[in-house]
Amino acid sequence: MSERPFILGLTGSIGMGKSTTANLFREAGIPVWDADRAVHQLYAEGGGAADALRELAPGAVIGGRVDRDRLRAAILRDETLLPRIEARVHPLVTEDRAAFLAEHAGAALVLCDIPLLYETGAEIGVDAVLVVTASPEVQRARVLARPGMTTEAFEHILARQVPDAEKRRRADHILDTGAGIEAARTRVTALIAELTEMRHA
């Protein structure tokens, strides 16, 4: 038996249903590490990212915390800012993930929800990758329905993500969330069974 969990990386472009899919794994009792949640915690007061970002985007740090709306606006104004921010924040996120994996070392399977998995090379740290996908029409409708989202912001986000077709080509497993929640739940249940069995093999 393996001495560590089987690590499944979950990714997908914006609006493809990644958060919903991660919740299906949680409902099934699988420990889930959420990269976005880790970033939110780092951006909160005392979270560790404020000091790192104050010199890069001083207007985005308010009262010891990072204001994500102000940071997003700064990134839209300066195309050189995002890579510099990522260089500061990604090591902190990696530390958080390592702590999560240590905490759940006895689990058979864990899920690491990483939006920019391929963009940051994080696939080398997982055993397999599950990509969630949907049609471009479904994706656009989902994203533009989000509060405060604009077409400009959506296009900017898409431009820095690996295209959906490329993600699907590189994936070990694919889940089309356009088929509805029950179909997704069935697929997740089957995948958990398959990967747990592999881990114990």
C-alpha positions as CSV (number, residue, x, y, z in Angstrom):
1,M,0.0,0.0,0.0
2,S,1.2,3.5,-0.8
3,E,2.4,5.6,2.1
4,R,0.7,8.7,0.7
5,P,-2.6,9.6,-0.9
6,F,-3.2,9.5,-4.6
7,I,-3.2,13.2,-5.6
8,L,-5.7,14.2,-8.2
9,G,-5.3,17.6,-9.7
10,L,-8.5,19.4,-10.7
11,T,-8.4,22.2,-13.3
12,G,-10.3,23.9,-16.0
13,S,-10.8,27.2,-17.6
14,I,-12.9,29.9,-16.0
15,G,-16.6,29.1,-16.0
16,M,-16.2,25.4,-16.7
17,G,-17.7,24.2,-13.4
18,K,-14.5,23.5,-11.4
19,S,-15.9,24.7,-8.0
20,T,-19.0,22.7,-8.4
21,T,-17.0,19.6,-9.2
22,A,-14.7,20.2,-6.2
23,N,-17.8,20.3,-4.0
24,L,-18.9,16.9,-5.3
25,F,-15.6,15.4,-4.2
26,R,-16.1,17.1,-0.8
27,E,-19.6,15.6,-0.5
28,A,-18.1,12.2,-1.1
29,G,-15.7,12.7,1.8
30,I,-12.5,13.4,-0.2
31,P,-10.2,16.0,1.3
32,V,-9.9,19.0,-1.1
33,W,-7.2,21.7,-1.2
34,D,-8.4,24.8,-2.9
35,A,-5.7,27.1,-4.4
36,D,-8.1,30.0,-4.6
37,R,-9.1,29.7,-1.0
38,A,-5.4,29.5,-0.1
39,V,-4.8,32.8,-1.9
40,H,-7.8,34.4,-0.2
41,Q,-6.3,33.5,3.2
42,L,-3.0,34.8,2.1
43,Y,-4.6,38.1,1.0
44,A,-6.5,38.5,4.3
45,E,-5.1,40.6,7.1
46,G,-2.1,38.7,8.6
47,G,-2.2,36.2,5.8
48,G,1.4,36.8,4.6
49,A,0.8,38.3,1.1
50,A,0.3,41.9,2.0
51,D,3.9,42.6,2.7
52,A,5.0,40.9,-0.5
53,L,2.6,42.8,-2.6
54,R,2.7,46.3,-1.0
55,E,5.8,47.3,-3.0
56,L,4.3,45.9,-6.3
57,A,0.8,47.3,-6.0
58,P,0.7,49.6,-3.0
59,G,-2.8,50.9,-3.9
60,A,-4.1,47.4,-3.6
61,V,-3.1,46.8,0.1
62,I,-5.6,48.4,2.5
63,G,-5.2,48.1,6.2
64,G,-2.9,45.1,6.1
65,R,-4.9,43.1,3.6
66,V,-5.0,42.8,-0.2
67,D,-8.0,44.2,-1.9
68,R,-8.7,41.8,-4.8
69,D,-10.8,44.3,-6.8
70,R,-8.0,46.9,-6.6
71,L,-5.4,44.3,-7.4
72,R,-7.4,43.2,-10.4
73,A,-7.7,46.7,-11.7
74,A,-4.0,47.3,-11.3
75,I,-3.3,44.1,-13.2
76,L,-5.5,45.3,-16.1
77,R,-3.6,48.6,-16.2
78,D,-0.1,47.0,-16.2
79,E,0.4,43.8,-18.1
80,T,3.8,43.3,-16.5
81,L,2.4,43.2,-13.0
82,L,0.8,39.7,-12.9
83,P,4.0,37.7,-13.5
84,R,5.7,39.7,-10.7
85,I,2.8,39.1,-8.3
86,E,2.7,35.4,-9.1
87,A,6.4,35.1,-8.4
88,R,5.8,36.4,-4.9
89,V,2.5,34.6,-4.1
90,H,3.0,31.1,-5.7
91,P,5.7,30.0,-3.2
92,L,3.4,30.9,-0.4
93,V,0.6,28.9,-2.0
94,T,2.9,26.0,-2.5
95,E,3.8,26.0,1.2
96,D,0.0,25.9,2.1
97,R,-0.5,22.9,-0.2
98,A,2.4,21.0,1.3
99,A,0.9,21.6,4.8
100,F,-2.5,20.2,3.5
101,L,-0.9,17.1,2.1
102,A,1.0,16.5,5.3
103,E,-2.2,16.8,7.3
104,H,-4.0,14.3,5.1
105,A,-1.1,11.9,4.6
106,G,-3.2,8.9,5.6
107,A,-6.0,9.5,3.1
108,A,-6.5,7.2,0.1
109,L,-7.2,10.1,-2.3
110,V,-7.0,13.9,-2.1
111,L,-8.1,16.5,-4.6
112,C,-6.0,19.6,-5.4
113,D,-8.2,22.3,-7.0
114,I,-5.7,24.4,-9.0
115,P,-7.2,26.8,-11.6
116,L,-3.8,27.5,-13.2
117,L,-2.4,24.0,-12.9
118,Y,-0.9,23.8,-16.4
119,E,0.0,27.5,-16.5
120,T,2.2,27.1,-13.3
121,G,3.6,23.7,-14.1
122,A,1.8,22.2,-11.0
123,E,0.9,19.0,-12.9
124,I,4.3,17.7,-11.9
125,G,3.1,17.6,-8.3
126,V,0.0,15.4,-8.9
127,D,-0.5,11.8,-9.9
128,A,-3.3,12.5,-12.4
129,V,-5.2,15.5,-13.8
130,L,-9.0,15.9,-14.1
131,V,-10.1,18.7,-16.5
132,V,-13.6,20.0,-16.4
133,T,-15.0,21.4,-19.6
134,A,-18.1,22.8,-21.2
135,S,-19.1,24.4,-24.5
136,P,-17.8,27.9,-25.2
137,E,-21.4,29.2,-25.1
138,V,-22.1,27.7,-21.6
139,Q,-18.7,29.0,-20.4
140,R,-19.4,32.6,-21.5
141,A,-22.9,32.6,-20.1
142,R,-21.7,31.4,-16.7
143,V,-18.9,33.8,-16.5
144,L,-20.7,37.0,-17.6
145,A,-23.5,36.2,-15.1
146,R,-21.0,36.7,-12.3
147,P,-21.3,39.9,-10.3
148,G,-18.9,42.6,-11.6
149,M,-17.6,40.5,-14.5
150,T,-17.2,42.3,-17.8
151,T,-16.4,41.1,-21.3
152,E,-13.0,42.8,-21.1
153,A,-12.1,41.0,-17.8
154,F,-13.3,37.7,-19.2
155,E,-11.2,38.0,-22.3
156,H,-8.2,39.1,-20.2
157,I,-8.6,36.0,-18.0
158,L,-9.0,33.7,-21.0
159,A,-5.9,35.1,-22.6
160,R,-3.6,34.0,-19.8
161,Q,-5.1,30.5,-19.5
162,V,-4.1,27.5,-21.4
163,P,-6.9,26.9,-24.0
164,D,-9.6,24.4,-23.1
165,A,-8.7,22.2,-26.1
166,E,-5.1,22.0,-24.9
167,K,-6.1,21.2,-21.3
168,R,-8.4,18.4,-22.6
169,R,-5.5,17.0,-24.7
170,R,-3.2,16.9,-21.7
171,A,-5.7,15.6,-19.2
172,D,-5.8,12.1,-17.7
173,H,-9.6,12.4,-17.1
174,I,-12.2,14.8,-18.5
175,L,-15.6,15.8,-17.1
176,D,-18.1,17.7,-19.2
177,T,-20.1,19.8,-16.8
178,G,-22.5,20.9,-19.5
179,A,-24.4,17.5,-19.0
180,G,-25.8,18.7,-15.6
181,I,-25.0,18.1,-11.9
182,E,-26.3,14.5,-11.7
183,A,-24.2,13.4,-14.6
184,A,-21.2,15.1,-13.0
185,R,-21.9,13.4,-9.6
186,T,-22.1,10.0,-11.3
187,R,-18.8,10.6,-13.1
188,V,-17.1,11.8,-9.9
189,T,-18.3,8.8,-7.9
190,A,-16.9,6.4,-10.5
191,L,-13.6,8.3,-10.7
192,I,-13.2,8.1,-6.9
193,A,-13.7,4.4,-7.0
194,E,-11.3,3.9,-9.8
195,L,-8.5,6.0,-8.3
196,T,-8.9,4.6,-4.8
197,E,-8.6,1.1,-6.2
198,M,-5.4,2.1,-8.0
199,R,-4.0,3.5,-4.8
200,H,-4.6,0.3,-3.0
201,A,-3.3,-1.9,-5.8
